[in-house]
Amino acid sequence: MTSDDLDDWEEALGALSGNRFASWLNSGRTVQFKIKPVSPGVIAVSVHDSPSSQVTVSVPLFPATGWIDDQRARLEKVRRVFSG
């Protein structure tokens, strides 16, 4: 995890809060996440292991109301740990 990864996480959350597609960890050095809002209350999440197995797993998820705000709070906790 780098500070750039955290910045990208924040950008992904911004896209998702606008009901837009987001991807995260696109560097090719680790797994990649793709998240697509499908309908109200449903997101499609794909995780692709490009550096190792080349396996992709895709699942629909039904996140709880407020999940993006929860992720933003988690991001801030990670940033505090990284800076301290």
C-alpha positions in Angstrom: 0.0 0.0 0.0 1.3 3.4 -0.9 0.0 6.9 -0.4 -0.9 6.9 -4.1 -3.0 3.8 -3.5 -4.8 5.7 -0.8 -5.4 8.7 -3.0 -6.8 6.3 -5.7 -9.0 4.7 -3.0 -10.4 8.2 -2.3 -11.0 8.9 -6.0 -12.8 5.5 -6.4 -15.1 6.4 -3.4 -15.8 9.7 -5.1 -16.8 8.0 -8.3 -19.0 5.5 -6.5 -20.7 8.2 -4.5 -21.7 9.7 -7.9 -23.0 6.3 -8.9 -20.2 5.8 -11.4 -17.8 2.9 -12.1 -14.6 2.7 -10.2 -11.5 0.7 -10.2 -8.7 0.6 -7.6 -5.1 -0.8 -7.5 -4.6 -0.7 -11.2 -0.8 -0.8 -11.1 -0.4 -4.5 -12.0 1.6 -5.2 -8.9 -1.3 -6.5 -6.9 -5.0 -7.5 -7.3 -7.2 -5.1 -9.0 -10.8 -4.2 -7.9 -13.5 -3.0 -10.2 -16.8 -1.8 -8.8 -19.8 -1.0 -10.8 -23.1 0.3 -9.5 -25.8 -1.9 -11.2 -29.0 -0.7 -9.7 -30.0 1.1 -6.5 -28.5 -0.9 -3.6 -26.6 -3.3 -5.8 -22.9 -3.2 -6.9 -21.0 -5.6 -9.1 -17.5 -6.2 -7.7 -14.7 -7.9 -9.6 -11.3 -8.8 -8.2 -8.6 -9.7 -10.7 -5.3 -11.3 -9.6 -3.2 -10.1 -12.6 0.3 -10.6 -11.1 -0.1 -14.1 -10.0 -3.0 -16.5 -10.9 -4.8 -14.4 -13.6 -8.0 -15.4 -11.8 -11.0 -13.0 -11.8 -13.9 -13.4 -9.3 -17.0 -11.3 -9.8 -20.0 -11.1 -7.4 -23.0 -8.9 -6.9 -23.1 -7.2 -3.5 -25.8 -5.5 -1.6 -24.0 -3.0 0.7 -25.6 -1.4 3.7 -26.9 2.1 3.5 -24.0 4.5 4.2 -21.3 2.0 3.1 -19.4 4.7 1.2 -19.2 7.0 4.2 -18.0 3.9 6.2 -15.3 3.3 3.6 -14.2 7.0 3.8 -13.9 6.7 7.6 -11.8 3.6 7.2 -9.6 5.4 4.6 -9.0 8.2 7.1 -8.0 5.6 9.8 -5.5 4.1 7.4 -4.1 7.5 6.4 -3.5 8.2 10.2 -1.7 5.0 10.6 0.5 5.6 7.6 1.3 9.1 8.6 2.1 8.2 12.2 
